[in-house]
């Protein structure tokens, strides 16, 4: 099997479980982050101890942290391009705040392999009660969209945990890698009434 590289935007926060799983599966993972020194999961930490770069043929999977400023998408894309060292990314997983998402995803789009799958993570506040889920940002790339909601617990509600978020996103990642048709995945419950207020 040829070596595969994933670009995970937001992979040092609540998506670090996703980055860890991809590393455990042998993927090379580029992790742009506003906090590139943030604590990663065990697989990512082990990878960074081995040198933290995108490996050449025959090397083991590694994670590479890249300093990212979502407000400077072209600069972010340049840093990712350097990290990829001429290799296209075979997968994009992105959880970027809505105010930056379109610009950031369009900036990194040229760094993706043709038709590389995209997993786009959305907050429930982005769901329009009339129009529903926004269209995927990148055309030409099959998209799995994940909408994150909340969990009812003990008569109240709470936000999703890191683990619940990771499980939901990883399900979409696996669907994307299996070549399944684009779809929307809901993790937790969604109240669309908030979007009307």
N, C-alpha and C positions, 0 to 999 in steps of 0.2 A: 504494500500500500504506500502511495506517495505521502510525503509529509504534508500536513495541513496546518494552516495558520488562521487563527481567529482574532478579530479585532473586537474587544469588549469595552464599550464605552460605559463607564460607571462600574467597572468590574472590581474596584477596590472597596466599594460600599456594599449595598444590599445585593449586588450581583456577584460578590466574591465567591459564593458557593457555585455559581455557574462557571466562573473562571477556574476554580479548583477542579471541577469535574472534567472540563475540557483538558486541563493539564494531565489529570489522571488517565485520560483516554489517549494521551500522546500528542495532543495538539500543542503547537507553539501559540502562545497567547500574548498579544500586545495590549497593554492596559493603560490607556490615557486616563489621567485622573487629576483633579484639582489638588489632591493630596497624594503625590506619587510615593511618599514614604509611609502611607497608611498601612496598617497591619493587614496583611493578606492571610488567607487560610494556609493550612499546613503544606499542601502541594505547591502553592505559589511561593511560600517562603523557602521550601527546599529547592525549588527551581532557581530562585534568585541567588541562593547561596552557591549554586553551581555556575554563576556568572551572569544570569539575567539578560541573555540576548537571544535573538532568533537564531536557532542553530542551523548549521549546514547539514548536508546529507550525512546520515549515520549518527548524528548527535541526538541526545535525548531531548524531550520536550522542555521548553523553558518559558518563563514569563518575563516580559520586559515592561517595566514601568516607564511611562512617558508623562512629563509634566504637561498638563492641559489647562487651557483657559477657554471655556466654552464661548466666551465673548470674542475670541479671536480664532475663528474656525480655520482660516487659511494657514495660520501659524501652527495650529494643532495638526492639520493635515500634513504640513511639512515635516513635523517631528515624527508623525506616524510613518510617513514615507521613508525617512531615515531609518527608523526602527525595523521596517519591513525589508530593508536592504535589497530592493528590487523585486521582491516576491509579492504577488498579489495576495490579499486576504481572501480566504475561501469561505468565510462566514463573518457576518457582522451581527453583534448583539448590542443593542443600544438602549440605554435608559438615560435620556438627556432631557432636562427641563424643557417644557413646551416653548418657552421664549427663545431657546437656542437650537432646538432640535432640527428644524429644517435647514438652517445654515450649516450646522455641523455635519449632518448626514450628507448634504450635497457636497461639502468640501472633501469628505473622505470617500465619496462614491467612486472617483477615478482610481482609488487604490484597491478596489475589489476586483476579484476575478469576474469574467463575464458570467452573468446569471447566478452569482454567489447568493445564497439565501440570506435574508435579513430577518432578525427577530427584533421587533420594535416594542418596547415596554412603555405603556401609557398609564397615567394616573386616572382614577375614576372621574376627577374633576374635568377631564378633557372630553368626556362623553356628552354629546349634545342630545337633549331629550327628543328632539325632532329628527335630526340627521344621523344620530348615533355615533359610531366610532369614526374618527377622521380617516380619510384614505391614507394608505401607506405613503411615506415620504418619497421613497425612491422607486421610480419606474424601471422596469427591466430586470428587477430582482424579486424573486418570489418572497413574499412577506408573510410571516406569522406575527400577529399582533397579540400582545398580552395586556389585558386591562386589570389593574390591581385595585381591589376594593377593601372591604373590612370584614371582620368576623363577629358574629353575635356570640356573646359569652356572658353567662351569669346575669341575664337581664339587661345587659348593656352591650356596648360594641367596643372593639379594639381594632387597631390597624394590624395588618398582616405582620407576622414575625419575619426575620431574615430567612429562616428555614422555609416557611410557607411560600415566601416570594421566590426563593431559589427553586423549589420544587416545581412551581408553576411555570417559571421561565425555562427551566430545563426540559419540561415536557414539550414546550414549543420548540426549543432547540432540536430535540430529537425528531420531532415531526418535520422540521425544516430539513434536517440532514437525511431523512428518509425520502425526501422529495415529495411529500404530501402537498396537496393543493393549498394555496394561501387560505388562512382562516384567522378567526379571532378567538382568543382563549380568555375566559374570565376566571380570575382567581379571587375567591371571596365573593361577597355580595356588593352590589352597586346600587346606590340611590341616585337616580338621575334628577330627582327634584332639586338637588343642590345646584345643578347647572341652570335652572330656571330663575334662581334668586340672584 
